[in-house]
Every structure is written in C-alpha cells, then in structure tokens.
Amino acid sequence: MAHQNVDLDLLFHSQKNRKHFDKENTKLDEAAVNCLRCLAMDAVQKANSGHPGTPMAMAPVAYALWARVLKYDPSTPTWINRDRFVLSMGHASMLIYGLLHMAGVKDIGPDGQPTHEKGDVSGLAVTLDDIKNFRQHGSRCPGHPEYRWTAGVETTTGPLGQGVANSVGMAISSKWFASNFNKTNFQIFDFDVYALCGDGCLQEGVAHEAASLAGHMKLDNLCWIWDNNQITIEGNTSWAISEDVATRFISYGWNVLRVGDANDVDALTRAIQVFKREKQRPTLIVVDSHIAWGAPTQQDTFTAHGTPLGETEVSATKQIYGWPDEKFVVPEQALRHFRDQLSKRGGDGQQAWAEMMERYTKEYPFEAAMLEHINKGTLPEGWDRFCKEFPADAKGLATRQSSAKCLNMVAQGVPWLVGGSADLAPSCLTSLTFDGAGDFMSPHTQWGTYAGRNLHFGIREHAMGSIMNGMATCKLRPFGSTFLVFSDYMKPPIRLSAIMEIPCIWIFTHDSIGVGEDGPTHQPIEQLVALRSIPGLFTFRPCDANEVLEMWKYLAKLQDEPAAVVLSRQPLSTLDRSKFAAASGLCKGGYILAGANYEPDVILMATGSEVSLMLEAHQSLSAEGVKVRSVSMPCMELFKQQSHEYIQSILPDTCRARVSIEAATSCAWGCFIGIDGEHIGMITFGSSAPIKRLQKELGFTPEAVVTAAKRVLAKQPRSMESYADVMREWKRRKTSSADNGGGS
C-alpha cells in the first residue's frame, strides 16, 4: 500500500501550535485557580471573618471538577439531570461562591426559572458585589452555603458530615429516577454526585454511617473528594485520629484513589475520570493538600483554618501567585476560559437532554406527567383516591397501625413517596406493602432493585435523616421512621430540613410512657418539646385513625415544610364523629371536639393518646353541670398559624381556666394554658411497668383531670413548688433503691 505524502512543514507547525495552545491553556487554568484563591482571601479579609485556608488549598480540585468534568448548565441550574456538587465542609463557603460567580451560574426567580439581565442587574446567582459583601446581611454569600438562598447551592452545609450524608441521598435519587423513568433509547437520568469533604467531615459519625450504607448499596454514581490536609481547628489531625481512613473506606466497599498533589489539575481530572468509569462502587479520592497553600507564614497552620490571613500575608501570597496586589480581581480571560468549558459541555448536554425529553413526552406521556409533578411539587389528579375513612371503634387502633394503612393509601397515589426505617419497619409499621412497591437495593443482592420504594437504612438513624434531606433536594418525598426516643439521634438533619424548607416526613412511633415495660430508656418524655422547638417544623400527634388520615392527606400537599409524625404504640379508640367534631379540623392544627355551642367555664386540651382521657373527664364534668370545652391539638405549630379570630373561637381570652393533658413535659403548653392553667404531664422520667399501672401511678386518669379542672376553676392551679416536690420524691426513691441494693 502506497504511503500518503505528508506535509512535514504543516505537521511541524501543527505540533508547535498545539504546544503553544496547551501552554496558553495551562496559564489560563492557573489564572482561574488563583482567581478562586484570591477571591476567597479578599472576601474573608474584608469581612474580617471566615475560613480562607481550605478554599486556597482546594481551588485546583474545584476547578478541575467544574471546568473539565461536571455535567452542569450554568444557564439552567435547576436542570433535573445535572450533576450535583456538595461542599460538605461548608465553612469553606467562599470556594463555592467563587465557583458560582466564575461559572456564570444564573439566579433563580420566584417562578423557579433562571433570571435574565435587567438593567444593571447581572442575573447571576453570585455577583462580585455579593462576594464583596461576604457574611453580611442580605448577601447571597452567607457564612455557610444555604439551600434556596443562593442558586447553585445544592444543600445547606456547615455542620460537618451532613453534606456527605446528603450526597448519599442524592445518589440514591439518581438511581431511583433512572430505574423508574429511563427507557430504551431514553437516558433521562444518569447524574453523578460529588461531595468535597475535609478531615472533620470524615471524623463525624454520620459520615461513617452514610459511607457504610453507600458502599453496601453500590452507589457507583457517588464520589467523595477528601481534602487530606491533616489540619483541624485545634491542630494536627494526629492529635485525635490515627486510623487508616483509606483502608476503612475499602472495607466499606468503596473504590479508593489518591492524588498526591492538590495542585495537579491534570492528575485530579484523571482521577475523576476513573470514578466515572467505575460501575460497582462509590469512589473516594484522597487529595493530599496544604491548607492556605502559598501563604508564606501560614501555610500548613491551623490558624489559617478559620482566621483572616491579614493584609500583609494576603499581599505576600498574591505575590507568590504572581497576582496583582488589588482587591477582588477577576481577569476577563480567566473568567471566559472557565465559563466556556462549563457552558459548552453542560449547555450542549442540557440542550440535547431537552430535545430528548420532548420525544420522551410524546412516547411516554404518563411518566413525563409524573416528572412534571415531581419537579413542580404538585400532586397528580386523583392522588387521594385510595384514602378511606375509618368507622367508629371503641377498641380502635394504635396510631402507628392506622398510619401504616394511611401511608399506603397515600403512597399509591403519590409514586415518588419513598422511604423506610432505621431497622424498625416491623415496629414502626412503615413498609409500603402494595403490589409493585418493592425494596430499594442493589440488583446484585437479588432482593430488590434501584426502582424499589422501601429503603433499608439499617441501624443508622443519623445517616437516615441526612440521606432523606439529600433525597428531598432532588424532589423526592422521603419518609423515615424510628422510635420517638431515638429522634435525639436525628436532631441535626431534622433541624436542617426546617432551615432548608424541604418536605421530609419524620415518623416517630412508641411516643410516650405507653411503651410500658421497656422503661425510661425507651419512654420519650422531652422529645416532643425538642421537636416543637424547631422553627418551621410541623409536629403532629393525632388522637385516632381519622385524624391520622387527615394528617397524611395534609402532609401530601406540603411543599416547603418538613413534618414530624408522632404515633402511639397502644390502641386508641376511633372516635364516633357523629358525636364529636369531624377529624378534618386537624387541618387547622387544633379544633373543638366537644363543647362548641356555649361559652366555656373551663377548657381541656390534649393530643394523641390523652384525647380519650380528656373526653372521659369532659363527660364527668358535664354531668356535674360544668360548661366544659374539649380541644384536640394535633399540631400546635399549625394552630398558631391560624387567624386571630379562629384562635379566639377555640381558646377565648374570656376563659382562663384551662388544663392541658399530654404524656410529655409541659414546656410547649405555656402559651395555651397561661399562668392560670395547669398541665397534666410528665415531670420525671418514666419507669418499667405495664402501661395501666404507669398511667395510674403518674396521674393520667379521668379523676386526675377532673381534679385539675376544679383547681383551675377555683383559681388555685398547681404550684411550681408541687412540681419540684415530685422531682425530689422521684430522686429519693431512686436513691433509696440504690441503698437497698438496687444500684451498682
């Protein structure tokens, strides 16, 4: 075969031009990286507050990911199939703000659509002025990244470990969406999830739990990038940890890679590409770095973690970078170089996806309609068609049992309601049992698939909560369950769900001393108050099966509010609603069950299992000629949101004789009973005994409620001292038991 003639001069010049092109690109890469570093230094210095060291070290990592790999369209930051980037070490927030500005990510308007330039408004999620106002009131650059406050921030981070655990929920969502919506020739979902984390994140217990579950589930679309700088606030990490983290992750079933120099953008890019080729395991990329890289006196020091470097150090560092000694410099060439790479790859990818989605909608209209509902947070027509009321029944059901029925009713009409339990589904009764629900598991197990709707979190309450938050940011409706007493393990993610305004459903059963023989370790006393103390969280404690049904119908419609559902272990009578008010009053948070037709002399209020007790006392007081009103208060937070007129119609100021009944501490009831009222509740911890013995011992009887009502009618409510006496007596009994051999 004859060889083709080759123009050697052309080949020589082509190679020469290629080398020149590569050299220019390398310079622009360095300029973009140093721009991120210097923006972080300048913003922290101007605010005189913040964490400069980590953004300076991790800027090359973030640049390699965003500029070269990330599937993300900056002009459409809500694209449902975008790759997710989580800055788990939220204290390094200037890194993501610099990225969002340099990437040109668009802001999102009230309609959920990207904004466009208007007058002198740039339309960017993060402007240079926002960066200049880092950590100041109203800036889009708060101290830690906040979901729904800054477009492009995928989840609120700051409490270490939460972000990486959220990322597991996002990876689960990607697998679930793909398994339920992808079709032959229609790869609608295939997004990857990246989380940038530090030593602190990986020391937190929640990260251990989440990493273990991710490895077990074989989430090969998940990549954590560990900033291994060996520095924490107190000093070197060796002061507190000596384990081999990489080996630990290998034992979890992760693929572990290492990049020995955080400044090697090419090596970082190669490592990320290796992750993308992995098909069985999540990936941990260990990146060896130097905190505050380039700072002449503060590199590798713990002071650079959370303290401004100082003007002199900032200037000296910029000199080492070859950067102008000016504030907030963003070279146009570096900006354009960054944006061109991301927008070309992400923009073209999003456009191709949108065109594919048009064809998909024509071929699969039902699935496309479901996706539209998911994205908008709306419900399909007829979603509640499976919901059926419960007949009156004196024997009744435990509210965990009626909730199990209602959860399955609603879940059949809302196909993206997905969740599970921390190994307590048989007790919490939160399994979806209808045909087709299935179990979310790696297909390798042969016990389930990624299309399943029942998740098995294992005994990992903290991770379960954080994973749920990640799922909610991807527009799924997650629920998770455990015993109420173990809600303490989950307080951080519950709190964050309220801060982020995402509609997670937290299901807690075994809600009181009704747990009985399990004793004080399992009898929640203060947990209800802890949940109610969280701003923006609805806490429901329904009294019977029909309140449970109305609760679930209300929960299904929530778009911005998380809710805690608190349910009984013991059976509660299903009220005869022909004698008492309709359960639909739950939608107001509180309503009159009995005694609405007259001005009351005394008002009784209760939730959950104590409502039936209240109604027995109501009957006794009425028989004595007392004008009594009984109020069910299933959700205090919802009741407080009602109009002044409605609240007055339920709890008129003219009636100050009030009694609240709840098998929990009194703290949440003060605003309802006032200084003239009285609370029948828990003052101490419980004890191990059958439920009826406990109720009698602790004063949860109709007679005790009647006596309390008469005290407040006589304007002689129980004194504070009497409550203190109960606690002192409880302590004396425990001391006496120990003295008689009951202690160790």
Secondary structure in CASP SS format (residue, H / E / C, confidence):
PFRMAT SS
TARGET T0000
AUTHOR 0000-0000-0000
METHOD secondary structure of the structure
MODEL  1
M C 1.00
A C 1.00
H C 1.00
Q C 1.00
N C 1.00
V C 1.00
D C 1.00
L H 1.00
D H 1.00
L H 1.00
L H 1.00
F H 1.00
H H 1.00
S H 1.00
Q H 1.00
K H 1.00
N H 1.00
R H 1.00
K H 1.00
H H 1.00
F H 1.00
D H 1.00
K H 1.00
E H 1.00
N H 1.00
T H 1.00
K H 1.00
L H 1.00
D H 1.00
E H 1.00
A H 1.00
A H 1.00
V H 1.00
N H 1.00
C H 1.00
L H 1.00
R H 1.00
C H 1.00
L H 1.00
A H 1.00
M H 1.00
D H 1.00
A H 1.00
V H 1.00
Q H 1.00
K H 1.00
A H 1.00
N C 1.00
S C 1.00
G C 1.00
H C 1.00
P C 1.00
G H 1.00
T H 1.00
P H 1.00
M H 1.00
A H 1.00
M H 1.00
A H 1.00
P H 1.00
V H 1.00
A H 1.00
Y H 1.00
A H 1.00
L H 1.00
W H 1.00
A H 1.00
R H 1.00
V C 1.00
L C 1.00
K C 1.00
Y C 1.00
D C 1.00
P C 1.00
S C 1.00
T C 1.00
P C 1.00
T C 1.00
W C 1.00
I C 1.00
N C 1.00
R C 1.00
D C 1.00
R E 1.00
F E 1.00
V E 1.00
L E 1.00
S C 1.00
M C 1.00
G H 1.00
H H 1.00
A H 1.00
S H 1.00
M H 1.00
L H 1.00
I H 1.00
Y H 1.00
G H 1.00
L H 1.00
L H 1.00
H H 1.00
M H 1.00
A H 1.00
G C 1.00
V C 1.00
K E 1.00
D C 1.00
I E 1.00
G C 1.00
P C 1.00
D C 1.00
G C 1.00
Q C 1.00
P E 1.00
T C 1.00
H C 1.00
E C 1.00
K E 1.00
G C 1.00
D C 1.00
V E 1.00
S C 1.00
G C 1.00
L E 1.00
A C 1.00
V C 1.00
T C 1.00
L H 1.00
D H 1.00
D H 1.00
I H 1.00
K H 1.00
N C 1.00
F C 1.00
R C 1.00
Q C 1.00
H C 1.00
G C 1.00
S C 1.00
R C 1.00
C C 1.00
P C 1.00
G C 1.00
H C 1.00
P C 1.00
E C 1.00
Y C 1.00
R C 1.00
W C 1.00
T C 1.00
A C 1.00
G C 1.00
V C 1.00
E C 1.00
T C 1.00
T C 1.00
T C 1.00
G C 1.00
P C 1.00
L C 1.00
G C 1.00
Q H 1.00
G H 1.00
V H 1.00
A H 1.00
N H 1.00
S H 1.00
V H 1.00
G H 1.00
M H 1.00
A H 1.00
I H 1.00
S H 1.00
S H 1.00
K H 1.00
W H 1.00
F H 1.00
A H 1.00
S H 1.00
N H 1.00
F H 1.00
N C 1.00
K E 1.00
T C 1.00
N C 1.00
F E 1.00
Q C 1.00
I C 1.00
F C 1.00
D C 1.00
F C 1.00
D C 1.00
V E 1.00
Y E 1.00
A E 1.00
L E 1.00
C E 1.00
G E 1.00
D H 1.00
G H 1.00
C H 1.00
L H 1.00
Q H 1.00
E C 1.00
G H 1.00
V H 1.00
A H 1.00
H H 1.00
E H 1.00
A H 1.00
A H 1.00
S H 1.00
L H 1.00
A H 1.00
G H 1.00
H H 1.00
M H 1.00
K C 1.00
L C 1.00
D C 1.00
N C 1.00
L E 1.00
C E 1.00
W E 1.00
I E 1.00
W E 1.00
D E 1.00
N E 1.00
N C 1.00
Q C 1.00
I E 1.00
T C 1.00
I C 1.00
E C 1.00
G C 1.00
N E 1.00
T H 1.00
S H 1.00
W H 1.00
A C 1.00
I C 1.00
S C 1.00
E C 1.00
D C 1.00
V H 1.00
A H 1.00
T H 1.00
R H 1.00
F H 1.00
I H 1.00
S H 1.00
Y H 1.00
G C 1.00
W C 1.00
N E 1.00
V E 1.00
L E 1.00
R E 1.00
V E 1.00
G C 1.00
D C 1.00
A C 1.00
N C 1.00
D C 1.00
V H 1.00
D H 1.00
A H 1.00
L H 1.00
T H 1.00
R H 1.00
A H 1.00
I H 1.00
Q H 1.00
V H 1.00
F H 1.00
K H 1.00
R H 1.00
E C 1.00
K C 1.00
Q C 1.00
R C 1.00
P C 1.00
T E 1.00
L E 1.00
I E 1.00
V E 1.00
V E 1.00
D E 1.00
S C 1.00
H C 1.00
I C 1.00
A C 1.00
W C 1.00
G C 1.00
A C 1.00
P C 1.00
T C 1.00
Q C 1.00
Q C 1.00
D C 1.00
T C 1.00
F C 1.00
T H 1.00
A H 1.00
H H 1.00
G H 1.00
T C 1.00
P C 1.00
L C 1.00
G C 1.00
E H 1.00
T H 1.00
E H 1.00
V H 1.00
S H 1.00
A H 1.00
T H 1.00
K H 1.00
Q H 1.00
I H 1.00
Y H 1.00
G C 1.00
W C 1.00
P C 1.00
D C 1.00
E C 1.00
K C 1.00
F C 1.00
V C 1.00
V C 1.00
P C 1.00
E H 1.00
Q H 1.00
A H 1.00
L H 1.00
R H 1.00
H H 1.00
F H 1.00
R H 1.00
D H 1.00
Q H 1.00
L H 1.00
S H 1.00
K H 1.00
R H 1.00
G H 1.00
G H 1.00
D H 1.00
G H 1.00
Q H 1.00
Q H 1.00
A H 1.00
W H 1.00
A H 1.00
E H 1.00
M H 1.00
M H 1.00
E H 1.00
R H 1.00
Y H 1.00
T H 1.00
K H 1.00
E H 1.00
Y C 1.00
P H 1.00
F H 1.00
E H 1.00
A H 1.00
A H 1.00
M H 1.00
L H 1.00
E H 1.00
H H 1.00
I H 1.00
N H 1.00
K H 1.00
G C 1.00
T C 1.00
L C 1.00
P C 1.00
E C 1.00
G C 1.00
W C 1.00
D C 1.00
R C 1.00
F C 1.00
C C 1.00
K C 1.00
E C 1.00
F C 1.00
P C 1.00
A C 1.00
D E 1.00
A E 1.00
K E 1.00
G E 1.00
L E 1.00
A E 1.00
T H 1.00
R H 1.00
Q H 1.00
S H 1.00
S H 1.00
A H 1.00
K H 1.00
C H 1.00
L H 1.00
N H 1.00
M H 1.00
V H 1.00
A H 1.00
Q H 1.00
G H 1.00
V C 1.00
P C 1.00
W C 1.00
L E 1.00
V E 1.00
G E 1.00
G E 1.00
S E 1.00
A C 1.00
D C 1.00
L C 1.00
A H 1.00
P H 1.00
S H 1.00
C H 1.00
L C 1.00
T C 1.00
S C 1.00
L C 1.00
T C 1.00
F C 1.00
D C 1.00
G C 1.00
A C 1.00
G C 1.00
D E 1.00
F E 1.00
M C 1.00
S C 1.00
P H 1.00
H H 1.00
T H 1.00
Q C 1.00
W C 1.00
G C 1.00
T E 1.00
Y C 1.00
A C 1.00
G C 1.00
R C 1.00
N E 1.00
L E 1.00
H E 1.00
F C 1.00
G C 1.00
I C 1.00
R C 1.00
E H 1.00
H H 1.00
A H 1.00
M H 1.00
G H 1.00
S H 1.00
I H 1.00
M H 1.00
N H 1.00
G H 1.00
M H 1.00
A H 1.00
T H 1.00
C C 1.00
K C 1.00
L C 1.00
R E 1.00
P E 1.00
F E 1.00
G E 1.00
S E 1.00
T E 1.00
F E 1.00
L H 1.00
V H 1.00
F H 1.00
S H 1.00
D H 1.00
Y H 1.00
M H 1.00
K H 1.00
P H 1.00
P H 1.00
I H 1.00
R H 1.00
L H 1.00
S H 1.00
A H 1.00
I H 1.00
M H 1.00
E C 1.00
I C 1.00
P C 1.00
C C 1.00
I E 1.00
W E 1.00
I E 1.00
F E 1.00
T E 1.00
H C 1.00
D C 1.00
S C 1.00
I H 1.00
G H 1.00
V H 1.00
G H 1.00
E H 1.00
D H 1.00
G C 1.00
P C 1.00
T C 1.00
H C 1.00
Q C 1.00
P C 1.00
I C 1.00
E C 1.00
Q H 1.00
L H 1.00
V H 1.00
A H 1.00
L H 1.00
R H 1.00
S C 1.00
I C 1.00
P C 1.00
G C 1.00
L C 1.00
F E 1.00
T E 1.00
F E 1.00
R C 1.00
P C 1.00
C C 1.00
D C 1.00
A H 1.00
N H 1.00
E H 1.00
V H 1.00
L H 1.00
E H 1.00
M H 1.00
W H 1.00
K H 1.00
Y H 1.00
L H 1.00
A H 1.00
K H 1.00
L C 1.00
Q C 1.00
D C 1.00
E C 1.00
P C 1.00
A E 1.00
A E 1.00
V E 1.00
V E 1.00
L C 1.00
S C 1.00
R C 1.00
Q C 1.00
P E 1.00
L E 1.00
S E 1.00
T E 1.00
L C 1.00
D C 1.00
R C 1.00
S C 1.00
K C 1.00
F C 1.00
A C 1.00
A C 1.00
A H 1.00
S H 1.00
G H 1.00
L H 1.00
C H 1.00
K H 1.00
G C 1.00
G C 1.00
Y E 1.00
I E 1.00
L E 1.00
A E 1.00
G C 1.00
A C 1.00
N C 1.00
Y C 1.00
E C 1.00
P C 1.00
D C 1.00
V E 1.00
I E 1.00
L E 1.00
M E 1.00
A E 1.00
T C 1.00
G C 1.00
S C 1.00
E H 1.00
V H 1.00
S H 1.00
L H 1.00
M H 1.00
L H 1.00
E H 1.00
A H 1.00
H H 1.00
Q H 1.00
S H 1.00
L H 1.00
S H 1.00
A H 1.00
E C 1.00
G C 1.00
V C 1.00
K C 1.00
V E 1.00
R E 1.00
S E 1.00
V E 1.00
S E 1.00
M C 1.00
P C 1.00
C C 1.00
M H 1.00
E H 1.00
L H 1.00
F H 1.00
K H 1.00
Q C 1.00
Q C 1.00
S C 1.00
H H 1.00
E H 1.00
Y H 1.00
I H 1.00
Q H 1.00
S H 1.00
I H 1.00
L C 1.00
P C 1.00
D C 1.00
T C 1.00
C C 1.00
R C 1.00
A C 1.00
R E 1.00
V E 1.00
S E 1.00
I E 1.00
E C 1.00
A C 1.00
A C 1.00
T C 1.00
S C 1.00
C H 1.00
A H 1.00
W H 1.00
G H 1.00
C H 1.00
F H 1.00
I H 1.00
G C 1.00
I C 1.00
D C 1.00
G C 1.00
E E 1.00
H E 1.00
I E 1.00
G C 1.00
M C 1.00
I C 1.00
T C 1.00
F C 1.00
G C 1.00
S C 1.00
S C 1.00
A C 1.00
P C 1.00
I H 1.00
K H 1.00
R H 1.00
L H 1.00
Q H 1.00
K H 1.00
E H 1.00
L C 1.00
G C 1.00
F C 1.00
T C 1.00
P H 1.00
E H 1.00
A H 1.00
V H 1.00
V H 1.00
T H 1.00
A H 1.00
A H 1.00
K H 1.00
R H 1.00
V H 1.00
L H 1.00
A C 1.00
K C 1.00
Q C 1.00
P C 1.00
R C 1.00
S C 1.00
M H 1.00
E H 1.00
S H 1.00
Y H 1.00
A H 1.00
D H 1.00
V H 1.00
M H 1.00
R H 1.00
E H 1.00
W H 1.00
K H 1.00
R H 1.00
R H 1.00
K H 1.00
T H 1.00
S H 1.00
S H 1.00
A H 1.00
D H 1.00
N H 1.00
G H 1.00
G H 1.00
G C 1.00
S C 1.00
END
